[in-house]
Structures are given as structure tokens and as C-alpha cells.
Amino acid sequence: MTPSVSLLLLLLLSHSQAHPLIEEGSGAEVQVDEDDTVDITTRILTSNNGTNEILLEGDLLAPRTRNAMMCWSQNCLWRKASNGLVMIPFIISNEFTNWERRKIDYAMQAFHSSTCIRFVPHQNEYDYISIENRAGCFSSLGKEGGRQVLSLNRQGCLYHGIIQHEINHALGFQHEQTRSDRDNYVTINWENINQQMAYNFYKQATNNLNTPYDYSSIMHYGRTAFSIQYGRDTITPIPDPNVQIGQRQGMSYWDVMRINLLYGC
């Protein structure tokens, strides 16, 4: 084998490892480059470093139409049609490639298969979600009215769990560790949090829908979120400090159940 042929084979091998061949439409692309050592909050906060948006709790747009971070009333829920389905119109920016659009679509399919939520192409509806390639991963909390941006930066947000995390915000769900009863399940290590960032950990008057605290929720921060120093935990599960939090593989059982409860699926 000549040196040039050997070099060519080596280049092809390295490319295939970095970008595995994916059968079009298989949905397998959601597994590509998913580094399990990086939690969901680290991914989101790193991506949001460059944004000029006013974000609460790391990735929630400050409300335009409400004076509090809560979404209990019918005003901020997406309407259910007479057939029992919750139709949410959306558009996806042309900045996304076909492969990236398929990744977003695949993340949405989980809602279609396990809840009464249905994402439908926007036509002339007044309320709709506009999925855009802005500087970071962020969303409004619940339906704000009119066109509302859900940002998925192409460089850092197109992970299966992050897409579902931001969609859940748009449906009206807050972060798990800001639940009203969170002090029974996690310890917030205030000494490891920058005082200017402490507001991100304030408890909210959440509607917990009579469901248990869920360490495995796609909406739960990782243990070092907003830490003042690398490796210092800001959130410690109790009583078992080793419980995993901040996973980004996809919605948990209780994430799905809560959607069905909130929207009466």
C-alpha cells in the first residue's frame, strides 16, 4: 500500500468516527457526538455566554406579558382543539441545514408519540413558535402570544435533550430544582454560587401537579450550575448526594406525565 493511499484511508477513518454515517430519516443522528460527561446546564450556559438577551435561570426569556415566572393559567397554555390535541404552530429558520431540521423534528416526535402535543407547520395562526439560530439556547415560559422565539444555536444547542428542554419551557414548565418543595430533595450550596447569580436558584410558586420530585427530569440543572469555581457543586441531591442530575438524553417518565396532566391529554 502506497503512503498516499494509507493517508487517504486514515483521513476517511477519522472522518467517519467524527461524523458517523446516518441513514436519512432514521433519527439515529440524535446519538451523534453526545458526550455524556457534560450535563445539560453546562451545555446551555456555555452556549448562552454570548447572548444579549435578558435570561432568567440561565435560559428563560424575561416575560413580556406576565410579571412573574409562572404559568398556571389557561392564558399561558397552548389551546386544545376539539379533537383533544394541542396544536402548536411552528416555523424553523432557513439558517438550519436539512440535517439540523431533522434533528429538531426528531426531538419533537417524542411529544407526538407520548402526549397530545402536536407541532404543526405555521400557516396564518397568530400564536406560534419561531425556532431560530440565535446566540444561545433559550425560550419563553409557556405561550406568550404572537410570534415567540425558541433559540437553538447551531453550534451548541442541537442536542436531543436540549431541544426537548427548551420545548418544555415553551409548554410552560420551569426548572425542576426551582420547585416549591425542592428543599426536601436537594441542598443549594449558596457559598459556591456567585451572589449576583443567586437569583437563578430562588424557589418558584410552581404547580407540581401532585407529581414527585424528579432528579432525572430533562428540566433539572446539573450539579455545578453557576458555580464560582470549576468542580464545586451548587446543587447536592439529598439524602443520596450521588444521584445523577442534569441528564440530557431526553424526557423522563415524569416529564411526559406532567405534560399529559397539565394539558389534560
Backbone as CSV, one residue per row, in Angstrom:
resi,resn,N_x,N_y,N_z,CA_x,CA_y,CA_z,C_x,C_y,C_z
1,MET,0.857,-1.198,0.000,0.000,0.000,0.000,0.887,1.239,0.000
2,THR,0.629,2.150,-0.906,1.465,3.343,-1.005,1.167,4.291,0.141
3,PRO,2.131,5.168,0.479,1.900,6.126,1.564,0.689,7.020,1.314
4,SER,0.450,7.410,0.040,-0.687,8.298,-0.253,-2.013,7.594,0.001
5,VAL,-2.062,6.274,-0.349,-3.288,5.515,-0.109,-3.521,5.343,1.382
6,SER,-2.446,5.076,2.131,-2.561,4.921,3.586,-3.074,6.200,4.229
7,LEU,-2.570,7.346,3.755,-3.007,8.621,4.298,-4.482,8.861,4.014
8,LEU,-4.911,8.499,2.794,-6.302,8.672,2.416,-7.222,7.833,3.293
9,LEU,-6.826,6.558,3.526,-7.640,5.683,4.369,-7.723,6.215,5.794
10,LEU,-6.601,6.751,6.289,-6.571,7.296,7.644,-7.513,8.492,7.765
11,LEU,-7.512,9.359,6.748,-8.398,10.520,6.754,-9.860,10.101,6.718
12,LEU,-10.174,9.094,5.882,-11.538,8.606,5.788,-12.007,8.004,7.103
13,LEU,-11.116,7.261,7.769,-11.459,6.649,9.049,-11.744,7.703,10.101
14,SER,-10.881,8.728,10.175,-11.076,9.774,11.181,-12.361,10.540,10.929
15,HIS,-12.693,10.768,9.653,-13.926,11.491,9.331,-15.160,10.671,9.713
16,SER,-15.089,9.365,9.478,-16.241,8.513,9.799,-16.462,8.423,11.293
17,GLN,-15.386,8.543,12.091,-15.545,8.498,13.541,-16.131,9.799,14.072
18,ALA,-15.758,10.907,13.435,-16.281,12.197,13.875,-17.705,12.417,13.394
19,HIS,-18.028,11.885,12.212,-19.345,12.053,11.630,-19.855,10.705,11.139
20,PRO,-20.369,9.873,12.036,-20.837,8.550,11.634,-21.872,8.633,10.530
21,LEU,-21.830,7.663,9.632,-22.826,7.625,8.575,-24.191,7.384,9.186
22,ILE,-25.162,8.157,8.725,-26.506,8.097,9.291,-27.498,7.825,8.181
23,GLU,-28.327,6.848,8.390,-29.384,6.588,7.433,-30.400,7.711,7.491
24,GLU,-30.669,8.353,6.378,-31.546,9.504,6.352,-32.915,9.160,6.902
25,GLY,-33.352,10.024,7.837,-34.685,9.846,8.410,-34.747,8.798,9.504
26,SER,-33.584,8.203,9.854,-33.606,7.138,10.854,-33.758,7.671,12.266
27,GLY,-33.392,8.956,12.457,-33.422,9.511,13.809,-32.167,9.184,14.588
28,ALA,-31.259,8.395,13.987,-30.060,7.997,14.711,-29.136,9.163,14.979
29,GLU,-29.338,10.286,14.248,-28.438,11.414,14.410,-28.465,11.993,15.812
30,VAL,-29.520,11.723,16.591,-29.587,12.270,17.938,-28.531,11.651,18.832
31,GLN,-27.950,10.550,18.418,-26.936,9.901,19.235,-25.519,10.363,18.889
32,VAL,-25.370,11.179,17.857,-24.048,11.575,17.398,-23.436,12.602,18.332
33,ASP,-22.172,12.377,18.704,-21.397,13.331,19.496,-22.057,13.694,20.819
34,GLU,-22.820,12.785,21.399,-23.458,13.055,22.681,-22.492,12.670,23.806
35,ASP,-21.724,13.642,24.285,-20.735,13.411,25.331,-21.442,13.377,26.682
36,ASP,-21.558,12.194,27.268,-22.330,12.027,28.494,-21.675,12.673,29.704
37,THR,-20.426,13.106,29.592,-19.759,13.701,30.745,-20.139,15.173,30.918
38,VAL,-20.844,15.735,29.973,-21.234,17.146,30.050,-22.725,17.233,30.331
39,ASP,-23.096,17.878,31.453,-24.511,17.934,31.811,-25.228,19.027,31.028
40,ILE,-26.544,18.990,31.104,-27.366,19.872,30.270,-27.139,21.348,30.599
41,THR,-26.934,21.666,31.885,-26.764,23.070,32.241,-25.460,23.633,31.710
42,THR,-24.394,22.839,31.792,-23.106,23.298,31.280,-23.206,23.600,29.796
43,ARG,-23.869,22.716,29.055,-24.055,22.939,27.618,-24.815,24.245,27.368
44,ILE,-25.930,24.425,28.060,-26.795,25.584,27.821,-26.102,26.874,28.237
45,LEU,-25.519,26.898,29.445,-24.902,28.129,29.931,-23.688,28.515,29.101
46,THR,-22.942,27.519,28.622,-21.799,27.815,27.754,-22.277,28.460,26.460
47,SER,-23.354,27.918,25.896,-23.898,28.472,24.657,-24.467,29.871,24.868
48,ASN,-24.971,30.143,26.070,-25.640,31.419,26.327,-24.695,32.531,26.775
49,ASN,-23.401,32.233,26.851,-22.440,33.245,27.262,-22.436,34.461,26.337
50,GLY,-22.726,34.234,25.064,-22.615,35.328,24.102,-23.905,36.049,23.784
51,THR,-24.980,35.740,24.505,-26.267,36.351,24.158,-26.456,37.708,24.835
52,ASN,-27.209,38.570,24.186,-27.559,39.865,24.762,-28.956,39.858,25.380
53,GLU,-29.624,38.697,25.320,-30.983,38.593,25.865,-30.950,38.649,27.393
54,ILE,-32.039,39.127,27.976,-32.203,39.081,29.431,-32.788,37.720,29.766
55,LEU,-31.960,36.859,30.370,-32.377,35.489,30.646,-32.454,35.246,32.144
56,LEU,-33.496,34.573,32.573,-33.673,34.173,33.955,-33.405,32.682,34.073
57,GLU,-32.757,32.292,35.180,-32.426,30.880,35.414,-31.610,30.285,34.260
58,GLY,-30.900,31.123,33.548,-29.969,30.635,32.534,-30.500,30.612,31.124
59,ASP,-31.799,30.263,30.943,-32.282,30.094,29.575,-33.757,30.454,29.392
60,LEU,-34.325,31.227,30.336,-35.720,31.639,30.211,-35.784,33.134,29.889
61,LEU,-36.412,33.463,28.770,-36.587,34.865,28.418,-37.463,35.551,29.458
62,ALA,-37.074,36.748,29.881,-37.882,37.505,30.829,-39.274,37.718,30.236
63,PRO,-40.325,37.462,31.014,-41.692,37.533,30.465,-42.029,38.921,29.928
64,ARG,-42.696,38.939,28.778,-43.192,40.198,28.211,-44.603,40.483,28.692
65,THR,-45.362,39.435,28.925,-46.793,39.609,29.196,-47.185,39.256,30.628
66,ARG,-46.224,38.815,31.440,-46.532,38.451,32.823,-45.460,39.051,33.731
67,ASN,-45.831,39.316,34.979,-44.871,39.934,35.894,-44.254,38.914,36.842
68,ALA,-44.486,37.640,36.598,-43.906,36.603,37.443,-43.577,35.382,36.599
69,MET,-42.590,34.624,37.035,-42.185,33.428,36.313,-43.068,32.252,36.702
70,MET,-44.284,32.275,36.221,-45.170,31.150,36.475,-46.108,30.986,35.289
71,CYS,-46.586,29.779,35.123,-47.504,29.507,34.016,-48.524,28.487,34.499
72,TRP,-49.539,28.971,35.190,-50.575,28.091,35.688,-51.875,28.243,34.917
73,SER,-52.175,29.467,34.513,-53.498,29.756,33.952,-53.603,29.319,32.498
74,GLN,-54.823,29.284,32.023,-55.061,28.930,30.626,-54.459,29.953,29.676
75,ASN,-54.201,31.161,30.187,-53.670,32.214,29.316,-52.286,31.886,28.768
76,CYS,-51.522,31.099,29.501,-50.168,30.816,29.036,-50.012,29.363,28.563
77,LEU,-51.129,28.656,28.457,-51.078,27.303,27.895,-51.545,27.343,26.443
78,TRP,-51.011,26.448,25.651,-51.430,26.356,24.263,-52.808,25.707,24.211
79,ARG,-53.645,26.187,23.330,-55.047,25.775,23.318,-55.214,24.362,22.763
80,LYS,-56.175,23.678,23.377,-56.504,22.332,22.916,-57.646,22.416,21.915
81,ALA,-57.511,21.686,20.823,-58.553,21.671,19.803,-59.689,20.746,20.218
82,SER,-60.777,20.789,19.482,-61.950,19.972,19.811,-61.665,18.481,19.716
83,ASN,-60.611,18.110,18.968,-60.257,16.694,18.847,-59.352,16.214,19.978
84,GLY,-59.108,17.093,20.957,-58.305,16.709,22.111,-56.816,16.890,21.934
85,LEU,-56.396,17.368,20.777,-54.968,17.579,20.512,-54.611,19.051,20.708
86,VAL,-53.411,19.279,21.206,-52.895,20.631,21.392,-51.998,20.947,20.201
87,MET,-52.521,21.730,19.268,-51.804,22.027,18.031,-50.951,23.271,18.226
88,ILE,-49.619,23.118,18.085,-48.705,24.249,18.275,-48.010,24.549,16.946
89,PRO,-48.394,25.653,16.294,-47.749,26.010,15.033,-46.290,26.414,15.255
90,PHE,-45.442,26.083,14.307,-44.034,26.452,14.428,-43.435,26.680,13.046
91,ILE,-42.363,27.454,13.044,-41.533,27.589,11.856,-40.087,27.363,12.274
92,ILE,-39.272,26.911,11.346,-37.851,26.715,11.594,-37.075,27.591,10.615
93,SER,-36.147,28.357,11.128,-35.357,29.268,10.313,-34.629,28.531,9.189
94,ASN,-34.503,29.202,8.074,-33.774,28.637,6.939,-32.273,28.545,7.181
95,GLU,-31.810,29.110,8.293,-30.386,29.006,8.626,-29.996,27.573,8.987
96,PHE,-30.972,26.771,9.398,-30.676,25.390,9.760,-30.557,24.534,8.497
97,THR,-29.619,23.598,8.523,-29.462,22.669,7.406,-30.556,21.612,7.469
98,ASN,-30.693,20.845,6.421,-31.687,19.761,6.410,-31.421,18.776,7.533
99,TRP,-30.156,18.472,7.769,-29.787,17.537,8.851,-30.184,18.100,10.206
100,GLU,-29.957,19.398,10.406,-30.312,20.035,11.675,-31.832,20.104,11.844
101,ARG,-32.538,20.334,10.774,-34.001,20.359,10.833,-34.553,18.979,11.193
102,ARG,-33.919,17.942,10.663,-34.343,16.579,11.007,-34.103,16.297,12.484
103,LYS,-33.016,16.833,13.025,-32.713,16.621,14.440,-33.775,17.291,15.323
104,ILE,-34.167,18.508,14.957,-35.224,19.213,15.690,-36.541,18.452,15.566
105,ASP,-36.845,18.009,14.353,-38.086,17.269,14.112,-38.113,15.968,14.916
106,TYR,-36.973,15.300,14.996,-36.910,14.037,15.741,-37.179,14.274,17.224
107,ALA,-36.656,15.377,17.771,-36.909,15.696,19.182,-38.386,15.988,19.409
108,MET,-39.024,16.596,18.427,-40.461,16.889,18.541,-41.309,15.628,18.479
109,GLN,-40.838,14.629,17.758,-41.627,13.405,17.588,-41.925,12.719,18.915
110,ALA,-41.041,12.889,19.899,-41.269,12.268,21.207,-42.529,12.824,21.861
111,PHE,-42.822,14.108,21.612,-44.042,14.713,22.150,-45.260,14.135,21.430
112,HIS,-45.132,13.912,20.132,-46.242,13.366,19.349,-46.579,11.938,19.778
113,SER,-45.548,11.173,20.101,-45.758,9.749,20.381,-46.219,9.475,21.809
114,SER,-46.012,10.439,22.728,-46.323,10.152,24.133,-47.249,11.165,24.794
115,THR,-47.632,12.229,24.078,-48.530,13.236,24.644,-49.538,13.663,23.580
116,CYS,-50.435,14.591,23.956,-51.394,15.114,22.981,-50.876,16.379,22.306
117,ILE,-49.604,16.707,22.525,-48.987,17.862,21.869,-48.680,17.504,20.416
118,ARG,-49.013,18.400,19.504,-48.694,18.213,18.097,-48.101,19.510,17.534
119,PHE,-46.882,19.418,17.039,-46.257,20.567,16.397,-46.590,20.532,14.911
120,VAL,-47.198,21.607,14.448,-47.670,21.649,13.063,-47.067,22.862,12.361
121,PRO,-46.775,22.750,11.074,-46.208,23.888,10.340,-47.104,25.118,10.438
122,HIS,-46.505,26.258,10.713,-47.253,27.501,10.852,-47.847,27.923,9.509
123,GLN,-49.091,28.356,9.545,-49.732,28.870,8.337,-50.067,30.350,8.544
124,ASN,-51.215,30.627,9.113,-51.548,32.033,9.369,-52.003,32.264,10.806
125,GLU,-51.649,31.325,11.700,-52.041,31.450,13.108,-51.305,32.634,13.758
126,TYR,-51.982,33.274,14.696,-51.378,34.413,15.393,-50.289,33.951,16.358
127,ASP,-50.574,32.902,17.146,-49.615,32.386,18.127,-48.801,31.253,17.512
128,TYR,-47.486,31.370,17.571,-46.642,30.295,17.040,-45.220,30.418,17.579
129,ILE,-44.493,29.319,17.475,-43.097,29.268,17.908,-42.194,29.426,16.688
130,SER,-41.232,30.297,16.819,-40.247,30.507,15.760,-38.899,29.976,16.249
131,ILE,-38.465,28.855,15.691,-37.206,28.236,16.100,-36.078,28.873,15.294
132,GLU,-35.174,29.544,16.007,-34.160,30.358,15.347,-32.754,30.051,15.852
133,ASN,-31.792,30.387,15.016,-30.374,30.186,15.322,-29.813,31.466,15.932
134,ARG,-30.211,31.751,17.157,-29.705,32.940,17.848,-28.525,32.550,18.735
135,ALA,-28.019,33.527,19.490,-26.828,33.301,20.308,-27.208,32.620,21.615
136,GLY,-27.458,31.316,21.557,-27.748,30.571,22.766,-28.948,29.658,22.651
137,CYS,-29.241,28.974,23.773,-30.398,28.074,23.876,-31.354,28.716,24.875
138,PHE,-32.523,29.172,24.430,-33.455,29.789,25.362,-34.867,29.805,24.788
139,SER,-35.829,30.037,25.689,-37.237,30.018,25.309,-38.028,30.879,26.286
140,SER,-39.227,31.255,25.883,-40.172,31.853,26.817,-40.791,30.753,27.662
141,LEU,-41.440,31.155,28.765,-42.138,30.196,29.617,-43.604,30.172,29.219
142,GLY,-44.022,29.072,28.601,-45.402,28.954,28.153,-45.675,29.814,26.929
143,LYS,-46.949,29.891,26.557,-47.350,30.680,25.393,-47.401,32.150,25.772
144,GLU,-46.630,32.957,25.055,-46.588,34.388,25.335,-47.580,35.159,24.488
145,GLY,-47.950,34.624,23.352,-48.843,35.325,22.444,-48.080,35.905,21.272
146,GLY,-48.577,35.654,20.072,-47.887,36.118,18.879,-46.708,35.223,18.536
147,ARG,-45.750,35.786,17.829,-44.546,35.040,17.468,-43.603,35.019,18.655
148,GLN,-43.223,33.829,19.106,-42.277,33.744,20.207,-41.078,32.908,19.789
149,VAL,-39.915,33.426,20.134,-38.670,32.812,19.690,-38.259,31.686,20.627
150,LEU,-37.865,30.570,20.034,-37.199,29.489,20.747,-35.846,29.354,20.065
151,SER,-34.792,29.724,20.762,-33.461,29.762,20.151,-32.703,28.463,20.359
152,LEU,-32.165,27.935,19.272,-31.299,26.760,19.311,-30.072,27.072,18.467
153,ASN,-29.070,27.621,19.120,-27.856,27.968,18.382,-27.255,26.731,17.726
154,ARG,-26.903,26.864,16.468,-26.441,25.715,15.694,-25.149,25.123,16.258
155,GLN,-24.344,25.952,16.919,-23.040,25.473,17.384,-23.087,24.763,18.731
156,GLY,-24.107,25.041,19.554,-24.064,24.465,20.889,-25.352,23.910,21.456
157,CYS,-26.473,24.052,20.724,-27.775,23.690,21.307,-28.455,22.502,20.648
158,LEU,-27.917,22.015,19.544,-28.639,20.975,18.806,-28.342,19.579,19.339
159,TYR,-28.654,19.407,20.615,-28.602,18.104,21.268,-30.037,17.710,21.593
160,HIS,-30.315,16.426,21.486,-31.672,15.920,21.645,-32.329,16.446,22.927
161,GLY,-31.619,16.292,24.056,-32.179,16.706,25.334,-32.339,18.208,25.463
162,ILE,-31.421,18.978,24.902,-31.512,20.436,24.990,-32.707,20.931,24.181
163,ILE,-32.925,20.356,23.011,-34.084,20.741,22.202,-35.371,20.480,22.989
164,GLN,-35.468,19.298,23.604,-36.666,18.973,24.380,-36.783,19.853,25.627
165,HIS,-35.661,20.205,26.229,-35.649,21.085,27.401,-36.279,22.431,27.054
166,GLU,-35.853,23.025,25.958,-36.380,24.341,25.580,-37.845,24.242,25.139
167,ILE,-38.210,23.153,24.487,-39.622,22.963,24.114,-40.482,22.867,25.370
168,ASN,-39.999,22.171,26.384,-40.754,22.061,27.640,-40.965,23.424,28.284
169,HIS,-39.955,24.282,28.209,-40.157,25.649,28.696,-41.301,26.312,27.936
170,ALA,-41.295,26.159,26.610,-42.331,26.779,25.782,-43.716,26.231,26.104
171,LEU,-43.773,25.005,26.625,-45.051,24.415,27.027,-45.508,24.927,28.390
172,GLY,-44.599,25.538,29.156,-44.976,26.109,30.442,-44.248,25.541,31.641
173,PHE,-43.207,24.724,31.412,-42.530,24.061,32.526,-41.243,24.778,32.924
174,GLN,-41.077,24.912,34.240,-39.895,25.550,34.791,-38.833,24.503,35.127
175,HIS,-37.712,24.979,35.660,-36.649,24.054,36.039,-37.053,23.271,37.287
176,GLU,-36.654,22.030,37.321,-37.064,21.147,38.415,-36.558,21.637,39.764
177,GLN,-35.319,22.130,39.815,-34.734,22.498,41.110,-35.265,23.821,41.651
178,THR,-36.170,24.498,40.916,-36.813,25.683,41.476,-38.216,25.358,42.006
179,ARG,-38.568,24.059,42.021,-39.860,23.652,42.576,-40.039,24.162,43.996
180,SER,-41.289,24.401,44.348,-41.604,24.934,45.672,-41.160,24.013,46.798
181,ASP,-41.065,22.700,46.520,-40.702,21.733,47.568,-39.275,21.216,47.414
182,ARG,-38.451,21.899,46.647,-37.131,21.362,46.320,-36.208,21.158,47.521
183,ASP,-36.407,21.929,48.602,-35.502,21.821,49.752,-35.588,20.461,50.428
184,ASN,-36.617,19.689,50.124,-36.727,18.336,50.658,-35.892,17.342,49.859
185,TYR,-35.392,17.774,48.690,-34.751,16.822,47.781,-33.353,17.235,47.339
186,VAL,-33.054,18.523,47.422,-31.706,18.989,47.074,-31.272,20.073,48.054
187,THR,-29.976,20.163,48.249,-29.397,21.265,49.017,-28.764,22.240,48.039
188,ILE,-29.109,23.515,48.146,-28.479,24.544,47.327,-27.277,25.072,48.111
189,ASN,-26.104,24.917,47.552,-24.862,25.329,48.224,-24.568,26.791,47.882
190,TRP,-25.218,27.690,48.621,-25.143,29.121,48.308,-23.720,29.646,48.340
191,GLU,-22.872,29.035,49.175,-21.495,29.508,49.282,-20.693,29.276,48.000
192,ASN,-21.188,28.388,47.141,-20.494,28.098,45.881,-21.093,28.848,44.691
193,ILE,-22.033,29.742,44.979,-22.731,30.467,43.917,-22.378,31.947,44.004
194,ASN,-22.019,32.533,42.880,-21.782,33.971,42.816,-23.044,34.686,43.283
195,GLN,-22.902,35.631,44.203,-24.070,36.309,44.764,-24.932,36.962,43.688
196,GLN,-24.304,37.426,42.620,-25.064,38.057,41.542,-25.863,37.036,40.730
197,MET,-25.526,35.764,40.890,-26.224,34.700,40.179,-27.211,33.945,41.071
198,ALA,-27.253,34.315,42.355,-28.061,33.562,43.316,-29.543,33.545,42.960
199,TYR,-30.026,34.609,42.289,-31.459,34.673,41.946,-31.886,33.512,41.049
200,ASN,-30.927,32.904,40.358,-31.252,31.780,39.486,-31.698,30.548,40.266
201,PHE,-31.483,30.550,41.577,-31.822,29.388,42.402,-33.000,29.649,43.336
202,TYR,-33.644,30.794,43.207,-34.778,31.081,44.070,-35.934,30.129,43.748
203,LYS,-36.578,29.660,44.787,-37.743,28.787,44.584,-38.872,29.569,43.940
204,GLN,-39.682,28.858,43.147,-40.820,29.471,42.475,-42.115,28.854,43.016
205,ALA,-43.189,29.586,42.861,-44.507,29.081,43.281,-45.037,28.161,42.185
206,THR,-44.456,26.989,42.101,-44.749,26.087,40.985,-45.985,25.232,41.241
207,ASN,-46.615,24.849,40.151,-47.695,23.872,40.195,-47.053,22.506,39.930
208,ASN,-46.876,21.714,40.961,-46.154,20.444,40.831,-47.035,19.299,40.346
209,LEU,-48.317,19.595,40.148,-49.247,18.632,39.554,-49.319,17.311,40.329
210,ASN,-49.037,17.386,41.642,-49.071,16.196,42.503,-48.146,15.091,42.003
211,THR,-47.029,15.494,41.419,-46.042,14.516,40.943,-44.788,14.611,41.803
212,PRO,-44.044,13.508,41.923,-42.850,13.506,42.769,-41.711,14.321,42.173
213,TYR,-40.810,14.757,43.038,-39.593,15.438,42.582,-38.815,14.472,41.699
214,ASP,-38.314,14.979,40.585,-37.718,14.095,39.581,-36.267,14.486,39.295
215,TYR,-35.336,13.760,39.923,-33.908,14.018,39.679,-33.546,13.778,38.215
216,SER,-34.270,12.897,37.545,-33.941,12.530,36.175,-34.643,13.399,35.133
217,SER,-35.363,14.437,35.596,-36.073,15.308,34.665,-35.116,15.995,33.701
218,ILE,-35.563,16.152,32.470,-34.795,16.892,31.477,-34.730,18.374,31.858
219,MET,-35.557,18.765,32.846,-35.621,20.163,33.279,-34.753,20.441,34.504
220,HIS,-33.978,19.474,34.956,-33.161,19.649,36.161,-31.771,20.159,35.809
221,TYR,-31.320,21.170,36.546,-29.939,21.663,36.404,-28.934,20.560,36.740
222,GLY,-27.732,20.721,36.228,-26.612,19.889,36.652,-26.086,20.372,37.996
223,ARG,-25.242,19.581,38.617,-24.830,19.875,39.996,-23.858,21.046,40.119
224,THR,-23.249,21.500,39.032,-22.295,22.614,39.138,-22.807,23.889,38.464
225,ALA,-24.098,23.979,38.217,-24.655,25.153,37.532,-24.329,26.444,38.280
226,PHE,-23.816,27.436,37.560,-23.490,28.763,38.111,-22.467,28.696,39.250
227,SER,-21.607,27.701,39.218,-20.596,27.567,40.277,-19.531,28.655,40.164
228,ILE,-19.036,29.122,41.315,-17.998,30.147,41.312,-16.641,29.561,40.961
229,GLN,-16.532,28.239,41.032,-15.249,27.594,40.742,-15.490,26.216,40.149
230,TYR,-14.706,25.887,39.151,-14.864,24.606,38.468,-14.809,23.450,39.471
231,GLY,-15.794,22.553,39.403,-15.798,21.371,40.254,-16.557,21.521,41.554
232,ARG,-16.917,22.743,41.919,-17.681,22.943,43.155,-19.171,22.782,42.869
233,ASP,-19.825,21.946,43.656,-21.247,21.687,43.452,-22.093,22.841,43.979
234,THR,-23.059,23.253,43.181,-24.043,24.228,43.649,-25.332,23.543,44.069
235,ILE,-25.557,22.334,43.563,-26.751,21.555,43.912,-26.313,20.163,44.351
236,THR,-26.758,19.743,45.528,-26.433,18.409,46.022,-27.722,17.665,46.339
237,PRO,-27.993,16.561,45.663,-29.196,15.769,45.983,-29.133,15.232,47.412
238,ILE,-30.290,15.140,48.049,-30.383,14.542,49.386,-31.538,13.523,49.389
239,PRO,-31.368,12.428,50.135,-30.249,12.118,51.034,-29.035,11.523,50.319
240,ASP,-29.177,11.071,49.081,-28.069,10.454,48.351,-27.406,11.490,47.453
241,PRO,-26.211,11.965,47.823,-25.560,13.017,47.046,-25.052,12.547,45.692
242,ASN,-25.067,11.242,45.462,-24.517,10.701,44.211,-25.562,10.514,43.111
243,VAL,-26.805,10.879,43.393,-27.849,10.743,42.381,-27.517,11.643,41.187
244,GLN,-27.705,11.114,39.987,-27.415,11.884,38.787,-28.476,12.955,38.564
245,ILE,-28.035,14.167,38.255,-28.942,15.244,37.870,-28.344,15.949,36.658
246,GLY,-29.197,16.557,35.855,-28.714,17.292,34.700,-28.573,16.455,33.447
247,GLN,-29.283,15.331,33.363,-29.166,14.482,32.177,-29.785,15.165,30.967
248,ARG,-29.313,14.825,29.778,-29.827,15.453,28.563,-30.093,14.431,27.466
249,GLN,-30.436,13.217,27.879,-30.734,12.177,26.888,-32.142,12.296,26.324
250,GLY,-33.045,12.905,27.094,-34.426,13.021,26.638,-35.366,13.060,27.827
251,MET,-36.632,13.284,27.553,-37.621,13.423,28.617,-37.727,12.173,29.474
252,SER,-37.894,12.395,30.769,-38.093,11.293,31.704,-39.567,10.885,31.710
253,TYR,-39.853,9.808,32.441,-41.235,9.354,32.593,-42.112,10.469,33.152
254,TRP,-41.615,11.158,34.199,-42.424,12.188,34.834,-42.511,13.459,33.997
255,ASP,-41.511,13.730,33.178,-41.629,14.851,32.240,-42.831,14.639,31.326
256,VAL,-42.959,13.434,30.814,-44.068,13.103,29.914,-45.390,13.152,30.671
257,MET,-45.407,12.571,31.877,-46.634,12.551,32.671,-47.132,13.962,32.965
258,ARG,-46.213,14.868,33.264,-46.610,16.233,33.607,-47.214,16.969,32.413
259,ILE,-46.679,16.728,31.248,-47.268,17.331,30.046,-48.705,16.860,29.911
260,ASN,-48.903,15.550,30.075,-50.243,14.984,29.936,-51.192,15.486,31.020
261,LEU,-50.675,15.709,32.213,-51.510,16.230,33.297,-51.845,17.697,33.071
262,LEU,-50.836,18.506,32.724,-51.049,19.939,32.558,-52.012,20.241,31.417
263,TYR,-51.902,19.472,30.354,-52.730,19.722,29.186,-53.945,18.794,29.084
264,GLY,-54.141,17.973,30.114,-55.322,17.106,30.143,-55.378,16.165,28.961
265,CYS,-54.235,15.582,28.629,-54.171,14.672,27.466,-54.971,13.392,27.742
